[in-house]
Amino acid sequence: MGSIYDFEVRRIDGTPVALADYRGRVLLVVNTASACGFTPQFAGLQELHRAYAARGLAVLGFPCNQFGAQDPGSGTEILDFCQRNYGVDFPMMEKIDVNGPQAAPLYQWLVEQVPGILGTKAIKWNFTKFLIGRSGQVLHRYAPQDKPAALATDIEAALAAA
């Protein structure tokens, strides 16, 4: 696969979406969880969405239950939780695995493009973030503890790039 635009994923309601539909936009791809110590980052992700969507940013949340079983709910329950508690209106995708033999192809590609610390290809925990440029290539990988607001400078640079 050459870029993120080569992948198809499913919205949280099961509707397929070609990531090629986001061609030319800057993407922030995040594996999320509803019962994690980092769950309050939903507020910061929503703030980034609010601040930058009109300029071309799309935040895409991918619920994952692989870390401490911290997102066991159905898609409907997850979406309701995110909207009710954090006002999330950025696209939430279908729950996926991000590590192991059942890892979603998108996440297999992401970790190949930008390995983590010491070259590890595994996702360390919930709320690992990937910033994708307008060309569909990964620009940065951020650790779970990196707060969404700390990504603003990199997002602005990606939005300004041709």
Phi and psi in degrees as a GROMACS rama.xvg file:
@    title "Ramachandran Plot"
@    xaxis  label "Phi"
@    yaxis  label "Psi"
@TYPE xy
-91.9011  -29.0429  GLY-2
-154.332  172.894  SER-3
-62.6059  -22.4602  ILE-4
-70.8974  -7.87158  TYR-5
-83.6512  -3.15508  ASP-6
-106.137  151.648  PHE-7
-119.926  137.261  GLU-8
-127.807  -177.584  VAL-9
-124.395  137.929  ARG-10
-65.3825  166.56  ARG-11
-60.3602  -22.351  ILE-12
-89.4749  4.26386  ASP-13
93.1194  -6.08697  GLY-14
-68.8804  128.545  THR-15
-69.3694  146.415  PRO-16
-140.741  126.15  VAL-17
-81.0737  126.462  ALA-18
-66.504  -14.6081  LEU-19
-61.2022  -22.3327  ALA-20
-63.2394  -18.3685  ASP-21
-98.5723  9.26285  TYR-22
-51.3645  133.934  ARG-23
86.826  -4.09474  GLY-24
-101.766  163.265  ARG-25
-93.7844  132.592  VAL-26
-116.321  143.29  LEU-27
-119.287  108.775  LEU-28
-100.835  126.421  VAL-29
-136.46  130.299  VAL-30
-86.429  124.731  ASN-31
-114.218  168.286  THR-32
-154.365  146.675  ALA-33
-89.4743  -13.0704  SER-34
-133.242  47.5512  ALA-35
-117.379  156.308  CYS-36
-60.0663  -23.2921  GLY-37
-92.4224  -1.15557  PHE-38
-52.9051  -35.8517  THR-39
-58.7511  -12.3771  PRO-40
-63.8565  -16.6399  GLN-41
-54.0519  -38.1277  PHE-42
-62.4649  -43.8156  ALA-43
-68.4073  -37.6031  GLY-44
-64.2791  -41.3849  LEU-45
-64.2552  -37.0978  GLN-46
-65.0568  -42.1007  GLU-47
-60.7796  -44.1247  LEU-48
-58.5626  -47.2504  HIS-49
-62.5672  -41.8138  ARG-50
-75.1051  -32.2288  ALA-51
-121.069  -5.97176  TYR-52
-58.1012  -41.7265  ALA-53
-64.7263  -22.5781  ALA-54
-93.3656  -4.06678  ARG-55
119.594  8.25541  GLY-56
-88.4185  138.613  LEU-57
-126.206  120.602  ALA-58
-90.3476  130.634  VAL-59
-123.626  116.978  LEU-60
-96.6874  133.166  GLY-61
-121.455  97.0129  PHE-62
-57.4644  144.33  PRO-63
-145.312  136.805  CYS-64
-109.816  17.4848  ASN-65
-81.5962  -14.7708  GLN-66
-112.092  100.861  PHE-67
65.4783  21.1671  GLY-68
48.7785  47.9645  ALA-69
-93.7449  8.48092  GLN-70
-146.384  64.5482  ASP-71
-80.0917  -10.8161  PRO-72
-71.1992  170.798  GLY-73
-74.7337  168.817  SER-74
-57.1148  -42.5046  GLY-75
-62.7624  -43.0754  THR-76
-65.291  -42.1243  GLU-77
-63.3078  -48.5823  ILE-78
-62.0278  -43.4654  LEU-79
-59.7401  -44.944  ASP-80
-59.2649  -47.981  PHE-81
-64.3329  -41.2553  CYS-82
-71.0422  -44.5617  GLN-83
-66.773  -43.1146  ARG-84
-91.8185  -25.4758  ASN-85
-131.161  2.66667  TYR-86
64.9483  24.568  GLY-87
-61.739  125.095  VAL-88
-131.083  9.94733  ASP-89
-79.6254  160.584  PHE-90
-63.531  127.168  PRO-91
-106.179  133.175  MET-92
-101.259  175.458  MET-93
-64.2173  146.298  GLU-94
-60.8452  135.145  LYS-95
-137.156  168.322  ILE-96
-94.0702  142.849  ASP-97
-111.499  -11.1389  VAL-98
-130.526  160.812  ASN-99
84.3661  -175.092  GLY-100
-65.7072  -21.7137  PRO-101
-99.9851  11.4665  GLN-102
-58.1628  139.243  ALA-103
-58.7521  140.08  ALA-104
-52.4952  -37.4537  PRO-105
-57.6809  -45.6723  LEU-106
-72.3051  -31.5775  TYR-107
-59.7972  -42.9201  GLN-108
-67.8322  -45.4924  TRP-109
-56.359  -47.3577  LEU-110
-71.4568  -24.6465  VAL-111
-70.1216  -37.798  GLU-112
-69.9615  -43.7143  GLN-113
-137.735  90.6202  VAL-114
-63.915  161.819  PRO-115
-82.4052  -163.299  GLY-116
-56.7209  138.46  ILE-117
59.9386  23.973  LEU-118
79.0165  7.11133  GLY-119
-63.9449  141.529  THR-120
-99.5436  -8.07941  LYS-121
-78.2784  152.343  ALA-122
-81.0506  129.869  ILE-123
-75.1551  -40.4801  LYS-124
-167.294  178.651  TRP-125
-58.5315  150.756  ASN-126
69.2443  29.3344  PHE-127
-73.6068  137.324  THR-128
-122.754  143.618  LYS-129
-126.284  126.885  PHE-130
-98.7194  124.611  LEU-131
-112.102  129.493  ILE-132
-78.008  173.719  GLY-133
-60.6166  -21.2588  ARG-134
-80.5407  -7.98409  SER-135
90.1792  7.58625  GLY-136
-101.393  149.845  GLN-137
-72.5342  126.922  VAL-138
-95.015  -42.783  LEU-139
-148.435  152.042  HIS-140
-120.342  134.213  ARG-141
-120.597  144.383  TYR-142
-73.4285  158.86  ALA-143
-54.6081  -36.7278  PRO-144
-76.9953  -9.59748  GLN-145
-71.155  115.679  ASP-146
-72.1194  144.634  LYS-147
-51.984  -40.3819  PRO-148
-59.239  -29.1477  ALA-149
-70.5562  -12.0237  ALA-150
-90.1951  -6.21255  LEU-151
-56.8177  -42.858  ALA-152
-62.4889  -44.2668  THR-153
-66.4893  -38.1931  ASP-154
-64.6454  -44.6187  ILE-155
-62.1042  -40.492  GLU-156
-63.3737  -42.7619  ALA-157
-65.926  -38.0369  ALA-158
-67.5737  -32.0888  LEU-159
-78.395  -21.5188  ALA-160
-70.8489  145.959  ALA-161
